[in-house]
Amino acid sequence: MLNLKNPAAQSPVRTRSPPPPAPTQPPKPLRDYLSYSAITTYQRCPLSYYFKYIAGLPEKTVSSSLVFGSAVHRAVEHHFNELMAGNEPPKLDALTGEYDRHWQEADPQAVKFGKGDDLESLGQLASKMFGAFQTSPLANPAGQIIGVEEELRGNIVAGCPDLLGRIDLIVETADELIVTDLKTSRSRWSCEQADDSAGQLLLYHELVRGFAPRKRVRLQFAVLTKTKELSVELHEVRADRRAVDRTKRIVERVWKAIDAKIYYPAPSPMQCPGCSFRKQCRAWIG
């Protein structure tokens, strides 16, 4: 019987505790392939790779140099597409038009300009770069253009997902396939810089060699510099078997780490200031 005069003497009312929350499953990867940019993102910072490619967090800011490079790529892509279609090379105003359209499609609130840069100064620089490009041998390649921003996908490393590559330019000659990747740079490249970036083209070599098995595949970077004296320079990359195999082993090791869900921050005074995931990184506790 309940003691109405002494509530404290009543038996405590038992309530069921809520069930423990179900363990959260790690998000599944957003895509079933690897790209060279994803591989190098993991090498620079595994946690940044997780935020971008696994958790799919939006990047709230983007550097003006990245938008600039993409806009230049778009204009040069237009040039080569016109040549591939059998048309005359586009005029300078057509290239700047493509460049401007890319900027118009970007979110102005998200673009983070570097010191001394603004939309007008970058537009003037792009116009000068296009002028240098139009007078360079790159603008009129010998041979037949068979691919512009060509997307190729294939399994080139056993036990890893497919590799997806987007190749800026593929030209076929009587005895060669010439694979060109376009870069924009604040300074002229050294041979060491080309060697350090060679992994991208070595992987592309494995994707394209089946196109024409009897032809040599020539790999090159085309670097458009943003220096006072603008230039367009070609840097050839040798595709010897040892270098290709070494690059494939790097991809294999990176994928094993990703597959094992090894994610951790890699603080860097070069990378962290411009990273879109700084807030999430600081909140991360493993």
N, C-alpha and C positions, 0 to 999 in steps of 0.2 A: 504494500500500500504506500502511496506517495505521502510524504510528510509535508502538508501544505503550509505548516507554520515555520518550517525550517528548510527552505529550498536547498540550502547547502548540503542537507543530509540526503537529498535525492540521489539516486544512482545516476552517474553521468550518462548523458545521451551519446551513444556511439554512432559516429558517422564514418562512412567508408571514405578512405583517401582516394583521390582521383587516380586513375591508372597512370603509371609513368608514361611520358610521351614516347611515342614510337621513335626508334633511332632514325635520325635523318640519313637518307642515302646521299652520297656525293652525287652532284649533278653529272649527267652523262655528257660526253663531249658533244659539241655542237656540230661536228662534221666528222666524216669517216675517212679522212685523208690527212696527209701532212703537206705543208708547203715549206719552202725554204725560209720564208719570213717567220713562220711558226717555230721552226727549228732554232733559228738565231734568237728569237724572243726567249725561248727556254734557256738557251746558253747564257744570255745576258742576265735574266732574272726568272727563275722557275715560278715564283709567286705571281709575277706579272703575266706569265703564260697562263696560269690557272685563272686569274681574273678575266682575261680576255677570251681565251679559247674554251675553257671548261664552264666557268660560271656565266660567261656571256655578259659581263658588266659593260654598260655603255661608256665610251670614252667621252667625257664632257668637254674636253679641250683637245685641240689639234694644233700643232705648230704650223706657222705660216710657211716654213721651209718645206714641210710635207705637202701642203696644198699647192705650193708653187711647183714642186717637182711633178706632182700628178697633173697639173695644168699643162706643163711643158710636154709631158708624155702624151697627153691628149692631142696637142697640136701636131707633134711629130707623127703620131699614129695617123692623123688625118692626111698628112703629107704622103706617107707610104701607102695608105689605102687608095689614094688617088692614082698613084703610080701603078699599083697592082691592078687597078681597073682599066689601065691603058690611057688615062687622062694626062693632061699636062700638069707639071708640078704646081701646086697652089701658090698664089701670091702671098706676100707677107701679111697683108690685111686678113687673109683667110686664116692664117695660122694664129694671129693675135685674136681673131674672133673666137676660135676654138678655146684659146687660153682664157679669154674673158668669160665665156659661157661656163667653164668649169668653176671659176670663182663665184659666179652668180648662183650656182647650185650649192655652194658651201654655206654653212650656217655662220653668218658673220659674228654671232655672239660666242661661238666656240673657237674661233681662230685666235691663236695667241701669237702676236707678232714679236719677232726678235728685236734687239736693240738696233735702232736706226732704220728699221724696215716699216713700210706702210704699203697700202694697196697701190698707190701711184708709183712709188719707186720700184716696186717689184715688177709692175707692168712695163715700165721703161726698160728695166733690165731684161725682161723676157723678149721684148721686141729686138733688142740688140743681139740676144742669143740666137733668135730665129734667123737674123741676118747672117750671123756666122755659120749657122747650120746650113743655110741654103747654098752657101759658097763652098762648103766642104765636100770631099769625096763621099762622105756618108750619105748625103742627100740624093745621090744618083748612083746607087750601087750597080756594079757589073754583075750581070746575071738576071735571073727571073725571080721576082718576089713571089714567094708561095705562102707566106704567113706573116700576118701583122697582129700583134697581141694575141698570138695563137695559144689556146689553152690545151695543154696535153696532160694526160693522166695515165699513170701506169705503176705497176709494182716492180720496183727495181732493187729493193732490199728485202730479202726473205725474212718473214716474221714481223714485218712492219706494214702499216697501212700503205695504200697507194700514195705516190707523190704527185701533187698537182703543181704544174708549172705554167706560168703565163709568159710566153716568150715574145719579146718586143718585135723582133724581125728575123725571118728566115729567108735566105736567098739561096737559090740553086744555080750552080754553074755546071759546066761540062763535067767536072771531076770533084766538086765539093758541095757540101751544104754549109753555109755560113750562118752561124747563130750569133745574133748580136743582142746584148742587153744594154739598155740606155741608162745612164746615170747623170744626175746633175750634182755639181760639187762646188763648194766655195773656193777650192784651190785645185791646182793641177795634181793629178794622181802620179805617184811614184810607181815603180815596178813592184815594190813591196806591197803597196795598197792593192794593186791588182791581184797579187798572189794571195793576200789575206782574204779577198772576196771571191777567190776562184771556185770555192765549193758550190756556189750557185750554178755557175756554168758547167761544172763537171757533172752535176746531177742532171742538168738539161741535156747534156751530151748523151746520157743513158736513155733519156726519153725520146730523142729524135733519131738516134742512129738506125732504128728500124725503118725509117722513111726511105732511105736509099742505102742499103747495106753495103753496096760496092763503092760508095763514095766516102771520101774523108770528111769528117765533121770538123770544121774550124770554128773556134770559139773566140769571141772578142767582146770587150766592154767598149762602148762609145761614151766618152765622158765629156759632157758639156759643162765647161767651167764658168763660174760667176765672178771671175777675177776681173781686174781692170782691163787687161788684154784678154778678151774672150777667145776661147779656142774650143775646137772639137777634136779630141784625140782618141785614137784607137789603141787598145791594149789587148794583145792576143794572150790567150790562156792555153797552155799545152795540156792536152788530154791524155797524158801517159797513164798506163794501167795502174801503176802504183798509186798515183794521186787520186784516181777515181776510186780505187778500192779503199783507200784511207778515208775518203769522204763518206763512203757508204758505211764504214764502220762507225764513224761519228754519228751518223743518222741512227744506226742501230742502237748505240749506247744511249742517245738522247731518248729514243722511243722507249727503251726499257725503263728508264727513269720515269717517264710520263706514265707508262702503263702501271708502274708500281706506286703511282700517286705521290711521288717525292716532290713536294712543293715547299719552297722556303724563300725568304727575301734575300736579295743580294745587293745591299746598299752600295751606291756608286755616286760620287759627286758629279759624274758626267750624265748619268741616266735619270737619277731620282728627281732633280728639279723640274723636268718637263714631263714626268710620268702622270698619267691621268688617274692612277690608282693609289695615290699617296695616302689619302684618308683611309681607304680600306686596308692598306698595308700596315699602317700604324695600329689599326684595330685588330689585326690578325694575331692570334695567340697559338696558332697551330692546331 
